[in-house]
C-alpha cells in the first residue's frame, strides 16, 4: 500500500534522522512497541500522541494525557490538540517531529562536485602542490641569504617545514580513517600545501604594503584577519574529508577554531608590547628589489653633487667663523 504521508523525527538542528511512512490513520506515536511511530525519548510516554482526521477531513494531532504534553512548533505552548498540515512541526518530550504529505515540495537537488573533488584529491595534485611549496620555500631561502650559498643548503633548509606539513596531513588522515574509514592523505596534503602557500604570499604582500604605507599596521591586520581566514579555510577543508559534518557545521567549526587561535595570539601580542626592551623591533624584513627597477645616478653626477655639498658646507663654515667674536 502506498504511503499517505510521512512522520519525520528531527535532530536539534532540524535535520531528519528517521522517517516513518503512514499507510493508514489513526497513527499512534510513543515509546511503546505497539505504536506505528516509535520514539526513543525518555520524556515521551508509552502512548503519547495520536494523529487522525476529524469529521471535516482536517488532520488533528491529539495528546493522550501524556506527562509532558504536545507542543506546536519546536518550542511552542502546550496544547491538547493541534491541526497539522504538510510541513507542520510539533514536539513531544524532547523530540521534534514533522509531518509531510507525499507531495510535499523538496529542496533543489544539490550539484555533485565529485569531478572537482577527485582532481583535488588525486596523488598528482598532492605531488604538484608539494613541489610548488618546495620551490617557494627554496626561493624564499635564497632571497633571504646575504652570503654565497650552495644548492644543497637551499634545498635542505625547507625540509623541516615540509616534514611538519606532512606530519600535519598524516594526523588528519588518521582522523579520516577513524571517522570516515578512508585516509584521504592526498587531499589533506594538498590542503596543507595550499594553506602554506597562502600564508607565505600573505606575509610577503603585507610586508611590502606596510613598507609603502607605514601609517597602516598592515602586518598586524594580516595576522589578525588574513591568517585567521587561512586557518579557517584550512580547518574547513580538512573537516570536509575527515568528518560527515554538513557545510554549515564545518564552517562554524572552522570559524570557532580560527577565532580562538587569533584571539589568543592577539592577547599575547598586546601582553608582550608592555615589556620594555632595548632591542629595536621591526615589523618585517624586506628583500631588496633589483637595481634595474630603481632610479639611479651616474658616478659623475654623484661626484658633482658631492662637490657641491662640500662647497656649500665650507661656505657655511666660513660664515660661521666670521660671525664669531
C-alpha positions in Angstrom: 0.0 0.0 0.0 1.3 3.4 -0.9 2.1 5.7 1.9 -0.3 8.6 2.7 2.4 10.7 4.2 5.5 10.6 6.5 6.3 11.4 10.1 9.9 12.7 10.3 11.9 12.7 13.5 14.4 15.6 13.6 17.6 16.3 15.5 18.3 19.6 17.3 19.3 21.3 14.1 16.2 20.3 12.1 17.9 17.5 10.1 15.9 14.3 9.5 17.3 11.3 11.4 14.3 9.0 10.9 11.4 8.9 8.5 8.3 6.7 9.0 5.7 6.1 6.3 2.0 6.4 7.2 -0.2 3.8 5.5 -3.4 4.4 7.4 -5.0 6.5 10.1 -5.0 6.8 13.1 -1.3 6.9 13.8 -0.1 6.4 17.3 3.3 7.8 18.5 5.1 7.0 21.7 7.8 4.8 23.2 5.7 1.5 23.3 6.4 -1.1 20.6 2.7 -1.1 19.7 2.9 2.3 18.1 3.2 3.0 14.4 6.0 5.5 15.2 8.3 4.6 18.0 10.2 7.5 19.6 13.3 6.6 21.7 12.9 9.5 24.2 12.6 9.0 28.0 10.4 12.1 28.2 7.8 10.6 25.8 5.1 8.4 27.3 4.5 4.8 26.0 1.3 6.1 24.3 1.8 9.8 23.9 0.1 11.1 20.8 -2.4 10.0 18.1 -2.9 11.6 14.6 -6.2 11.1 12.8 -8.5 13.1 10.5 -11.7 14.7 12.0 -15.2 15.0 10.5 -14.1 17.9 8.2 -11.1 15.9 6.9 -8.6 18.0 8.8 -5.6 16.2 10.2 -5.5 16.5 14.0 -2.7 15.6 16.5 -4.3 14.8 19.9 -2.4 14.5 23.2 -3.3 11.3 25.1 -3.0 12.7 28.6 0.8 12.5 28.4 3.1 13.7 31.2 5.0 16.3 29.1 2.3 17.1 26.6 2.2 18.2 23.0 3.6 21.5 21.8 3.2 23.2 18.5 6.4 24.2 16.5 9.8 23.5 18.0 9.2 25.3 21.3 5.5 26.4 21.4 2.9 26.3 24.1 1.4 23.1 25.4 -1.8 22.2 23.7 -4.3 19.4 23.8 -4.9 19.2 20.1 -3.1 20.6 17.1 -4.2 20.8 13.5 -1.3 19.8 11.3 -0.6 20.3 7.6 2.2 19.2 5.3 5.4 20.6 6.8 4.0 21.2 10.3 6.4 20.9 13.2 5.4 19.7 16.7 7.2 18.4 19.7 6.6 15.7 22.3 9.0 15.3 25.2 12.3 16.5 23.9 11.8 15.2 20.3 10.8 17.3 17.4 8.7 15.8 14.6 7.4 16.9 11.3 4.5 15.7 9.2 4.9 15.7 5.4 2.5 14.6 2.7 3.7 12.6 -0.2 3.5 15.7 -2.5 5.4 17.9 -0.1 7.8 20.2 -2.0 11.5 19.2 -1.9 14.7 21.3 -1.8 16.5 21.7 -5.1 18.9 18.9 -5.9 22.4 19.6 -4.9 25.1 19.8 -7.6 27.6 17.0 -7.3 31.2 18.4 -7.4 32.8 15.0 -7.4 34.8 15.7 -10.5 36.4 18.8 -9.0 37.0 16.9 -5.7 38.5 14.0 -7.5 41.1 16.3 -9.1 42.0 17.9 -5.8 42.3 14.6 -4.0 44.4 12.8 -6.6 48.0 11.9 -5.7 49.2 14.0 -8.7 47.6 17.1 -7.2 49.3 16.5 -3.9 52.7 16.0 -5.6 52.3 19.1 -7.7 51.3 21.1 -4.6 54.2 19.8 -2.7 56.7 20.6 -5.5 55.2 24.2 -5.7 55.6 24.6 -1.9 59.2 23.4 -2.0 60.1 25.8 -4.8 58.5 28.7 -3.0 60.4 27.9 0.2 63.7 27.4 -1.7 63.2 30.8 -3.3 62.5 32.5 0.0 65.6 30.8 1.5 67.7 32.0 -1.4 66.5 35.6 -1.3 66.9 35.9 2.5 70.5 34.8 2.4 73.2 37.5 2.1 76.1 35.1 1.6 77.1 32.7 -1.2 75.2 29.5 -0.6 75.2 26.1 -2.2 72.2 24.4 -3.8 72.1 21.7 -1.2 71.8 24.2 1.6 68.9 26.0 -0.1 67.1 22.7 -0.7 67.8 21.3 2.8 66.6 24.4 4.7 62.8 24.0 3.9 62.8 20.2 4.6 61.8 20.6 8.3 58.8 22.7 7.2 57.9 20.0 4.6 58.2 17.3 7.2 56.0 19.2 9.6 53.4 19.7 6.9 53.4 16.0 6.0 53.0 15.2 9.7 50.1 17.5 9.9 48.4 15.9 6.9 49.2 12.5 8.4 47.3 13.3 11.6 44.3 14.5 9.7 44.5 11.3 7.6 44.4 9.2 10.7 41.3 11.1 11.9 39.8 10.5 8.5 40.5 6.8 8.8 38.8 6.6 12.2 35.7 8.7 11.3 35.1 8.1 7.6 37.1 4.8 7.1 39.4 6.4 4.5 42.8 8.0 4.9 42.4 10.7 2.2 46.1 11.6 2.7 46.5 13.2 -0.8 43.6 15.5 -0.1 44.9 16.6 3.3 48.4 17.1 1.9 47.0 19.3 -0.9 45.0 21.4 1.6 48.1 21.8 3.8 50.2 22.9 0.8 47.6 25.4 -0.2 47.4 26.9 3.3 51.2 27.2 3.5 51.4 28.9 0.1 48.6 31.3 1.1 50.5 32.1 4.3 53.7 32.8 2.5 52.1 35.0 -0.1 50.2 36.9 2.5 53.3 37.6 4.5 55.3 38.9 1.5 52.3 41.0 0.4 51.7 42.5 3.8 55.4 43.4 4.4 55.7 45.3 1.1 52.4 47.0 1.7 53.4 48.2 5.1 56.7 49.4 3.6 54.9 51.6 1.2 52.1 52.6 3.7 53.9 52.8 7.0 50.9 54.6 8.7 48.8 51.5 8.3 49.6 48.4 10.5 49.2 46.0 7.6 51.2 43.2 9.2 49.1 43.4 12.3 45.9 43.4 10.3 47.2 40.5 8.2 47.9 38.5 11.3 44.5 39.3 12.8 42.4 38.8 9.7 44.4 37.3 6.9 45.9 34.4 8.8 42.6 33.8 10.6 40.9 33.4 7.2 43.7 31.0 6.1 43.4 29.0 9.3 39.6 28.8 8.9 39.9 27.6 5.3 42.5 25.0 6.4 40.2 23.6 9.1 37.2 23.8 6.8 39.0 21.8 4.1 40.3 19.1 6.4 36.9 18.6 8.0 35.4 18.0 4.6 37.5 14.9 4.2 37.6 13.8 7.9 34.0 14.1 9.0 30.4 13.8 8.0 29.6 17.3 9.0 27.4 19.4 6.8 28.8 22.5 5.1 27.3 24.9 7.7 28.6 22.9 10.6 32.1 22.7 9.1 32.0 26.4 8.5 31.0 27.2 12.1 33.7 24.8 13.5 36.4 26.4 11.3 35.4 29.9 12.4 35.4 28.9 16.1 38.9 27.4 15.8 40.2 30.4 13.9 38.7 33.0 16.3 40.1 31.1 19.3 43.6 30.9 17.9 43.6 34.5 16.6 42.2 35.7 19.9 44.9 34.0 21.9 47.6 35.4 19.6 46.2 38.9 19.9 46.2 38.7 23.7 49.8 37.5 23.7 50.8 40.3 21.3 49.4 43.1 23.5 50.8 41.5 26.6 54.3 41.3 25.1 54.1 45.0 24.0 54.1 46.1 27.6 57.6 44.6 28.2 60.5 47.1 28.0 63.3 46.1 25.7 66.5 47.8 24.4 66.3 45.9 21.2 64.6 47.6 18.3 61.7 45.8 16.8 60.9 45.7 13.1 57.6 44.7 11.7 59.1 42.9 8.7 62.2 42.1 6.7 62.1 43.2 3.1 64.2 41.7 0.3 65.8 44.4 -1.9 64.3 44.7 -5.4 66.5 44.6 -8.5 68.7 47.7 -9.0 67.5 47.9 -12.6 64.0 48.7 -11.3 65.2 51.7 -9.2 66.1 55.2 -10.5 69.9 55.6 -10.3 72.5 58.4 -11.0 75.9 58.0 -12.7 79.2 58.2 -10.9 80.0 61.7 -12.5 76.6 63.0 -11.3 77.2 61.7 -7.8 80.7 63.3 -7.6 79.4 66.6 -8.9 76.6 66.6 -6.3 79.1 65.7 -3.5 81.4 68.5 -4.6 78.5 71.0 -4.5 77.5 69.8 -1.0 81.2 70.1 0.1 81.5 73.6 -1.2 78.2 74.6 0.5 79.4 73.2 3.8 82.7 75.1 3.5 80.9 78.3 2.8 78.7 77.8 5.8 81.7 77.1 8.0 83.5 80.4 6.8 80.3 82.4 7.6 80.1 80.8 11.0 83.7 81.5 11.7 83.4 85.1 10.5 80.4 85.8 12.8 82.3 84.6 15.9 83.7 87.5 18.1 
